Amino acid sequence: MIDIAVVDYGMGNLRSVAKAIEFVAPDKKVLITSKPEEVLGADRVIFPGQGAMPDCMQELNTLGLRDAVIEASKAKPFLGICIGLQMLFDHSEEGDTPGLGILPGRVLRFNKDNHMGRGMKVPHMGWNQVTQIKNHPLWNGIENEERFYFVHSYYVEPERRDMVLGETEYPTAFTSCVARDNLFAAQFHPEKSHKAGLKLLSNFVSWKP
């Protein structure tokens, strides 16, 4: 029995995610997998990733993981991380790429010439605060305005405000965390965010949506 499946579509350092989960939940079986049947058979699913959106979507489709990820996002506790958040939406400016369409909205690039990037470096990299817009079980034990680690050049713009769970300023507010039903997804990397990140992962392991 797989307690937690970490979806492997060849993009990013998944080992750090798995190791962080193993640290907070040593009694759980954690499996990095590229097999759709193992994703669907797991109790919980983590969908991380790093890289360019076109490459990520292509690899997900090539490995036959698309339908498994969509089904898992609707049926069991599901955690998206970094581009694993962005891929959940309808469309990304990066490569004019369609996403999975699980959540309504789009993915936009920080632009140095507009209000979302003026005077700021792209990519947005390093520690930044997350303002908790709404209460959620995964915020338990984490202070509002806690700092998490980010590395990204694109941000999500959800169509529905009620999905927004966290915001971060760079230099104005962008959506850094969303949630709906059994799904929670963050632009930041909890596995790289020390105590606060480990607490969020621990909350995910025990979350009963």
N, C-alpha and C positions, 0 to 999 in steps of 0.2 A: 504494500500500500504506500503510495506517495502522498506525503502530507503537503508538501509545497513544491510545485514545479516552477523552475526559472526558465523562461522561454529562450531558447538559443537559436537565433537565425543568423549567426555569424558576425554580429555587429556589437562591439564593445567588450569590456572586461567583465564578464558575468561572474567570474570567480569571486570578486570582491563582494558582490551582492550575496552570493551563496554563503560565503564565509561569515558575513555579518548576520545572516539569518541563523546559521548554525551556532553563532555565539550567543544570541538572545534566546534561542530555542533548541538547546542541545538534545532534547528528547524527540525532536521531529526529524523525519526523513526528508532531506532536501535534495532534489535532483535537477541538474542542468540538463535540459533535453531539447532536441529538435524533432521529436516524434509527436505528431498530432494526438495519437491515442494516449500518450502519457500526459500530455497537457490536459486532455479531457478527463482523464482518470484521476487526476490529483484533487485533493481537497481544496487547495488554494493555489492561485497562480500569480506569479510576478512577471511583468512584461517590461524589462529594462532595455537599454540600448544606447549606443553612441554612433555618430556618423551622419551621413547625408541622407535626407528623406528618400530620394529616388532609389538609392542603393538598398536602404532598409526595406522598403516596400517590395523591391524586386526579389530580394533574398527570402522574405517572408512568403511570397507567392511561389517561388521556385521550390521551397522546401515543403509546400503544401500545408503551411501553418495558418494561413489566413482564416479559414473557417473555424479552426479550433480556437484561435484567439477570440474571434467574435463570439462564439458560443460560450467560452469561459467567462467573458466579460459580462454576460447576462445571467450566468447560472451559479457562480461561486465567488467567494471573496477574491477580489482582483486588484492588484496594485501595479499601476503604470509608473515608470520612472524615466525622466528626461525625454528622449525621443519616443519612448514608450507612452508618454502622455500625448505628444504631438500626433502620432500615428492614429490615435483614436478619433481624430476629427475628420471633417469632410475633405479638406483640401489644404495643401501647403504651397506657399509661394516658392519654396525651394524646389527648383526644377519643374514648377507647375505640376505638382504631383497629387493625384487623388489619394486620400487616406482611407481608413477603414470605414468611416461613416458611422461609427458607434455613437459619437457625440456630435451635435450640430455646432458648426463653427469652422473657423479657418486658422491657419498658422501663418504668421507674418514675420518679416525680418526686421530686426532693429535697424533703423536707418539713421545714419549720422546727420542727414540733412533735414530730418523732421523731429517733432517733439519727443519721439520715442528713443532718440539716440544722440541728440545734440550735446556735444561736449563729452560724450561717453565713448569708451572703447567697445568695439565689437570684435570678438564675442564678449558677452557679459560673463566674467570669470571671477570666481572667488566667493567670499562669504557675504551674505546679505540677509536682511531681516525678512521674515514672513509675517504679515499681519493676518491673523485669523479672522475671517469674515463671519464665519458661523461656527457653532460648536459641532464637534464630531468625535466619535470614540477614538479615532486615531490621534487626536490632539491631547488626549488624556495625559496629564503629567508633563505637558510641554507648555512653557510660558508663551503668552502672546508676544510677538516681536522677537521670537527666538531666531537665531541666525543659522542658516543652512548653506551648504556649498553648491554653487551653480557653475555650469559651463555650457553656454548655448548662445547662438546667434539669432534664433527664432523664438517667438513666443505665441501662445495660443490666444485667440479671441473668440470665446464661446458666444453663441447666439443667445443663450439663456443665462441670465444673471443668477438664477437660483442654483446653478451648478457650481458657482464660484465659491471656493472654500478658503482660499488664501490669496493674498496679493503682495507684490514686492515692488519697490520703487527703483527704477533705473531709466532715466531720472524720475519719470512719472510712473504711476502704478500700472503694472501689467498682471495678468492672472498667472499665479505660480502654483496653484493647486485647485483641483476640481474634485467633485464627488457626486455620485448618483447611485442610489440604492446600494448594491453590493460592490460598487466600483469606486476606487480612490486613486487619483493619479497626480503626480507632482513633477514640476519642472526641475526641482533640485534633486541632489543625490543624497538620500538618507544614509546610504552605506558609507559615504565620505564625510558625514556631518557629525561625527563624534557622539557625544552623549544624547543630544536631542534626536539625531537620526536613528540611533539604536533604540531609543524609546519608541519612536514611531513604528519601527519594524516590529518591536515587541508587541505593540498595540495591534498591529495587523495580524500577527500570528494568533492572537486571542479574540479578534473581532468576530462578532456573530451578527452580521447584518440581517 
